[in-house]
Amino acid sequence: MKTNVLSRGMLIVLTLILTGRQLRAQTDDDAIMMAKNNLCAGGVYSHSSWKYYWEGTYRRDNQNLGTVSTQMTSLMGIYGLNRHLAIVAGAPYVWTNATAGTLHGMHGIQDLSGWIKWEPVEQKFGGNSKLSVFALAGGSVPLTNYLADYLPLSIGLHSRTLSGRVIADYQYGHFFVTGVGTYIWRSNITIDEQSYYTTSFHETNQVQMPNLVSWLLRAGYRSKSWIIEGLLADMITQGGFDIRKNDMPFPSNRMDALTAGAHVKYEFHSKRLKGLSLTADGNYAVAGRNVGQATAVEGGIFYIFDFAKKTK
């Protein structure tokens, strides 16, 4: 029962409350690399909300929650070590809120995420098309001791993660299609309770978290100044269990989400604004299991700092 952004969050498109990010503009899930000694840094604001959610596969609302919303501000950056190798890092601050009932929202710094992004294949065909393949390795660690077992109003799940990702991108002229596949390993988490019940009784405060698989398909128009694309993403939990009838969610629930959305980026090239870019995103949870049917919007601003320039 979580909100979804995509979270340029891992994505993949993961639920916002699960990973805290779906950033754009030279990131960990697109087919764009930074030039050597260039740093693209910026911030993103996103808002996601849902009234209906899937309790297992049953779509319902809950008058004790009303509408659940999540706001997030994220700082991120990507630095080009060379033309085919880059480092990506980011961290969000998250607020949650419910319009009904007695549960109070939470806020705080969530997890630090980092990736190594490598482009081993860049094959051109004639002068009008190109195939690129990227490999990424990354992970995340919680930055604060926030509560993980206060769903759906927790700001995250407090699990350390390791991730592997492959991206394949084909561009013909200004049109492109990109496929992304990700596997995420998640560590156990510690909760405040000394025992809990899932499908059986556990007399411990350790919760074993299921791993995740996700895929992302994006296609659209890409030029020097514009990127306009549609996205379809699926997150599939490798294990877990359904929310019990009229019960609260639990961190190790199975959380599946199919989302559809769009992304727009404009990069300025005038002398005064060169290096500045603006982004806008939106997505909607089309189907899911134990997640909120969320609508999310996002806007970002980024700037490229060129540390390779020689000073006179």
N, C-alpha and C positions, 0 to 999 in steps of 0.2 A: 504494500500500500504506500508507494513512494511516488514522488514526482519525477518527470522525465524531461531532460533538456537535450540534449545531445549534445553538451556536453558535447563541445568538441572533445569532456566525459565521457571517459575512455571509450568512450567511447565508445571506434565503436561509438554507438550512442548508448550510454548507460543512463539510468535515472539520475537526475541531478542530486538527489539526496544520497544516492549510492556512491557517486564519485565526485560530485561537485564541479564537473567541468565538461563543457563542450565548446571550446574556444575555436576561433577561425583565424585565417591569415597566416600562412606559413606555419603549419602546426604538425602535430603528430599523426594526423590521419588524412592529410592531403598529399598531392603529388607536386609540391613546390619546395625547392631548396633555396637556402640563402647563399649569397656570394661569400667568398672568403673574407673573414674579419668584419662581417656585417652583423649587427644585432638588431633584430626586429622585436621591439618591446611595446607593450600596451596594456589596456584594461578593457574588461567586458562587464556589462551589467545584464543580468537575465532575470526574468520573472516567469514562474511556472505555477499553475494552479489546477486543481481538480475537485470535483464534487462526487463523481462516480468512480468506483474502483472495482477491481476484480477480486473477489474472495474465492480463491481457487480460480475456477473458470466462470463463476457466477458474478454477473455485473450488478452492482447495487450501490445505493448511497447509505449514509449513516448520519442521522440527525444529531448524534452526539459529537460529530466532527464539523458538520456544515461543509464549507469549502476550505480545503487545505492549500496553502500557498507557500512557495519557497522563493526567496530572493537571494541573489548571489552576485557579489562583485569579485572579479578574479584579476590578478596580475600575472602576466606570463611573458616569456621571452624565448627567442630562438637565436642561437649564435652559430654562424657558419665557420667551422674549422677549416674547411676547404670547399670546393665546388660540389663535392658529393658526400660530405659528412657534416652533421650539425648536432647541437645539443639543444633540447627543448626542456623548459621547466615552468611550473606555474603553481599557484596556491590560491584558494578562494576563501572569502568570508561569507558565511551563509546565515540567513534568517529564515525561520519557519513560523507559521501561524495557522490556527484553526478558528473559524468564525463562530463556532458553537461549542457547547460542552464546557468541561472544566479543565481540559488539558491546556497547559501554557506552551507557547512557542519557545524555541531556543535560538541562540545565535552564538557565533564564534568562528574562529579560524578552523578550517577543516584539515585537509591533507596536502602535503607537498608531493607533487608528481614530477617525474623526470624521465626523459627518453634520450637515447642515442639513435639518430636517424641517419641511415646509410643508403646511398643510391648506387648499387653495384652494376645496374644495367641502364644504359641510355642509348637506344638503337634508333637511328633515323632511317626512314624509307623514302628515298627521293628527297624533295625539298619541302614536302607538305605534311608529312606524318611522322610520328615518333612514338616509340614504346619505351616506357620507363618502369623499372621494378625497384621497390624500396624494401629494406628490412629494418625493423626497429626492435629495440629491447628497452624495457623501462620498468618502472615500479612506483610505488607511493608509500608514504609513511604518515601517520597522524601527527599533527603539530601540537595538538592540545589534548587534554584528557576529557573530551566530551563524552556524554552518555551515548552508548550504541543501542541499548535496549529500551528506548523510549519512542518507538515508532508509532505513528508515522511522522513524529515531530523531531526526531533526532536529526542532527545536521550531517550525519554520516554513519558508517558502520565500524569505524575504528580498526579496520583490518589492514595489516601490511600486505602489499601485493607485489607480484612480479608478472610482467607481461611480455609476450612476444607477438609481433605483428608483421604482416606482409601486405604490401600495397602494389597493385599493378595498374598502370595508367596508359591509355592509348589516346593520342590526340591526332585528329585529322583537321588541318586548317585551324580554325578557332573552336571546333567542337571536340568534346572529349567524353570519355567514360572511364570511371575509376572503380575498382573493386578493392575492398579492405577486409582482411580476416584477422581476428585477434583472439588469443587465449590468455586468460588471466588466472594466475594462481593466488589464492588468498589464505592468509595465516589464520589460526584460531584467534578468537577475541576473548577478553575477560569481561564479564558483566558483574553488576553489583549483587545480584542474587546468588545465594549459595547452592541453589537447586532450581531446576526448571523442568517443564514437560514439553516435549515436542510430539512425537508419535510414541514416545516412551519416557519414563522418568529418568532424569540425569541428576545425580547428587554431586554436582561440581559447579564451579563458576566459569568453566572453560566451555566455549561454544565452537564447534568445528564448522567452519564456513565452507560451503560448496564453491567450486571454481566456476568460471564463466567462459562462455564462448560467444563471440559476436561477429556479425558481418555487416558491412556497409557498402551500398551501391550509390554512386553519385554520377550524374551526367549533366552536361550543359555546355555553356559558352565560356571561353577563356581567351582574353586578349591582353594587351599590355596594360590597359586601364581597368577592365571589367572582368569579374567572374560572376556568372549567373548560373545557378545549378539547382537541380532537384535532388533530394536524398531519400533513400529508403534504408532503414536500419533495423536489425533484429538482435536482441540480447537473449541468450538462452542459458539458464542456470544448470549446472551439471550436478543435479541432486537437489536436496532440500525437500520441504513439505509445504502443503497448502495451509493458509490461515484457517483455523477452525471457525465454525459458525459463530458469529457475533463476538469473536475474540480479537485481541489486538495483534498486529503483525509481530514477527520475531525476526531477529537478524539473519537466521539461517533458513528462512522461508525460500521456497523456489520463487524466483522473480524473473519472469519472461516479459518482454515488451517488444512489439513491432511498431515502429514510428515512421511517419512520412513527414517531410519538411522541405524547406528551401533555404538557400544561402545566397547572399549578394555581397560582393566586395567591390569597392571603387578605390583605385589608387591614383593619387594626384601626380602629375608630371610637370607642372609649371615650375618655374625657377624658384618661386617663393615657397611652394608647398611640396616640393619633390621629397619623396620618402614617407609622406603621410597617407594613410589609408583608413577608410571607414567600412564597417561590416554590419550586416543586419541578417538575422536568422529567425525562423519560426518553425515549429514542428508540433505534431499532434500524435498521441498514442492511438493507433488504429485498433490494436488488439493487445491483450496482455493476460498475465496470470499473477495475482498477488501484487499488483502495482496499480497506481492511480491512472485514470484515463485523462492524462494531463495535456493542457495546451501551454506552450512555452514560446516566449519571444525574447530576443536578445539583440543587443547592440554593442559595438566595440569600436575603439579607436587605437591605431597602431602607428608607430613611427620607426623608420629604419635609420640607425646610426652607422655611418660608414667609417670604421676605424682604420681602413686601409688607405684613406686619403693622405697624401703627403702635404705637409704644411710648408709654406714658403719661408 
